[in-house]
Amino acid sequence: MESGNLREQMAMLWNGHDNALFDVLFERFSVYPVEIEIERRDRRAVADADALRQLPVREGDIVPPLSHRERDFSGVPDSDAVVWRPAPTAMEYPLASGLHLAGTRTGALISTGTSGSTYFLLRTAEDLSIRTGTPVRVDLMRLALLGNMLATRTHTFHEVMSSAQLWDTERDDRYELRYADNWGALPPPGPDRRGDAPPGSGTGRTLPRRNRSQRRHSGRSAP
């Protein structure tokens, strides 16, 4: 695929996975790792009333803007709404779940859980590289997954990074997709460069830098 924005290219890869194209092509089966299977026992559907408060998604809220192809496919006629449903409007983890409790110890932001999409698409990139003999920069693939999933509000930084590390750990850290899940991402306490104290400094932990930008993004969700 030589054209299309990052969302379109990732949608192509995801649809290939979701429709078992790559499983047939590579004669494989795609199953979630045990760690994700166990984690998802706590995941539940979002109540309809809570979901409706976040819908519909408006074109002006999508960053980067829609391409003409996306608009033709997803736009609602005579409206600025699009027929996208971000993943957090469909599924969530209770605050009492093990995933959230673990996040409070490390500063990890939780939304829809460790990214199965990241796990499967990294595997697909590796298989495509082996089949075609074309080198793939797996670290750049991880970066592309981050860019897409943060912008579409599918997953948080932590959920993508921890999934990539889980996938790489199964390969004896061949690709060095390391991720430090700890409070080290926090700014130091005290005044920032403008002379203002960071929110919450001196009274508790602030939101890590890795999580702050996620509140500004919206758009399409891959499953």
Residue, then its C-alpha position, 0 to 999 in steps of 0.5 A: m500500500e503506497s498511499g493513505n494516511l496512517r489511520e487508513q494503512m492501519a485499518m487495512l492491516w487490521n481488517g486483514h487480521d480481523n478477516a483471517l487473511f493473514d492467518v490463511l496466508f501464513e497458515r497460522f492461528s491467532v490467539y491472545p496470549v494468556e496474559i491478555e486472556i486473563e486480564r480480559r475476564d474483568r472487561r465489561a461493556v459500557a452502559d448505553a447511557d454512558a456511551l451515548r454521552q460520548l457520541p457521535v464523533r464529530e469531524g472537527d474533533i478528529v486529528p489529523p483531519l479526515s482524508h476524502r476517502e475516510r469522509d466518503f466512507s464514514g461521513v454522515p450526509d448533511s452532518d459533521a458527524v462520522v460513524w465511528r465509535p471509539a473503543p472506550t465507548a464500547m468497553e471498559y475496566p472497572l476501577a477495582s479491576g487488577l489492571h487499574l490497581a496495578g496502574t495506580r502503582t506505576g502511573a499507567l493509564i488504563s482504558t480498554g486494556t492491553s492492546g491485542s491489536t498491537y500484539f497481532l499486528l506486530r506478529t503480522a509485520e514480522d511474518l510479512s518480513i519473513r515471507t517477502g524478505t523485506p526488512v521491517r523496522v519493528d520499533l517504527m511499527r510500534l511507533a506507528l501503532l502508537g500514533n494510530m491508537l492514541a489518535t483514535r482513542t483505541h488504547t493508551f500509551h501504556e496499553v500499546m507499549s506493554s503489549a509490544q513488550l509482551w510480544d517481544t518477550e516471547r521472542d527473547d527480546r529480539y527486537e528490544l521493545r523495552y518499556a519502563d512502566n514506572w513513575g519515572a515518567l513524572p516531571p520532578p517536583g517543584p516549579d517548571r520552566r515557566g516558574d509555575a508549580p506543576p499541578g499536584s506538586g507537593t500534594g501527590r503524584t501528577l499525571p505522567r507526561r506519557n499520559r497527558s497528551q492522550r486527552r487531546h486525541s480522538g477519531r476512529s477505533a480499530p477493534 
